[in-house]
């Protein structure tokens, strides 16, 4: 997922939840600037803060790519060893 897609996803879900940027920030326990940066697609935040915002919006990021299926299978194999 590109930063502009993530920005659009967060903005869309925030608006659908009828939350202001400040309200979302408060629920996620981050600053309003974190939400602004995420919605602008600047990428100037930490993984933990991104996870907090996504958690409030009930969003999960799923990996995509040609090797994701093999990676998931390797996780299952390693769990059984």
C-alpha positions in Angstrom: 0.0 0.0 0.0 1.3 3.4 -1.0 1.3 6.3 1.5 -1.3 8.2 -0.5 -3.6 5.1 -0.4 -3.1 4.7 3.4 -3.8 8.4 3.8 -7.0 8.1 1.9 -8.0 5.0 3.8 -7.5 6.7 7.2 -9.3 9.9 6.1 -12.2 7.9 4.7 -12.7 5.8 7.8 -12.3 8.8 10.1 -15.0 10.7 8.3 -17.3 7.7 8.1 -16.9 7.4 11.9 -17.8 11.1 12.2 -14.6 11.9 14.0 -12.5 15.1 13.7 -8.8 14.7 13.5 -8.5 15.8 17.1 -11.1 13.3 18.3 -9.3 10.5 16.4 -6.0 11.6 17.9 -7.5 11.6 21.4 -9.0 8.1 21.1 -5.7 6.8 19.7 -3.7 8.7 22.4 -1.5 10.4 19.8 -1.2 14.1 18.9 -3.4 15.7 16.3 -0.2 16.2 14.3 0.2 12.4 13.9 -3.3 12.2 12.4 -2.6 15.2 10.1 0.7 13.6 8.9 -1.0 10.3 8.3 -3.8 11.9 6.3 -1.3 14.0 4.4 0.7 10.9 3.5 4.0 12.4 4.8 5.1 9.2 6.6 6.5 11.1 9.6 5.2 8.9 12.4 6.1 5.7 14.2 4.7 2.2 13.6 3.2 2.2 17.2 1.3 5.5 16.5 0.1 4.2 13.2 -1.1 1.0 14.8 -3.0 3.1 17.5 -4.8 5.1 14.8 -5.6 2.0 12.8 -6.9 0.3 15.9 -9.3 3.1 16.7 -10.7 2.9 13.1 -10.8 -0.9 13.3 -8.5 -1.3 10.4 -5.8 -3.9 9.7 -3.1 -3.8 7.1 -2.6 -7.0 5.2 0.6 -7.9 3.4 0.4 -8.3 -0.4 3.0 -9.6 -2.8 4.1 -12.7 -4.8 5.7 -14.3 -1.7 3.1 -13.7 0.9 1.5 -17.1 0.5 4.8 -18.8 0.9 5.6 -16.6 3.9 2.4 -17.6 5.6 3.0 -21.2 4.9 6.5 -20.9 6.4 4.9 -19.4 9.6 2.6 -22.4 9.9 5.5 -24.8 9.3 7.7 -23.1 11.9 4.8 -23.3 14.4 4.7 -27.1 14.1 8.5 -27.7 14.5 
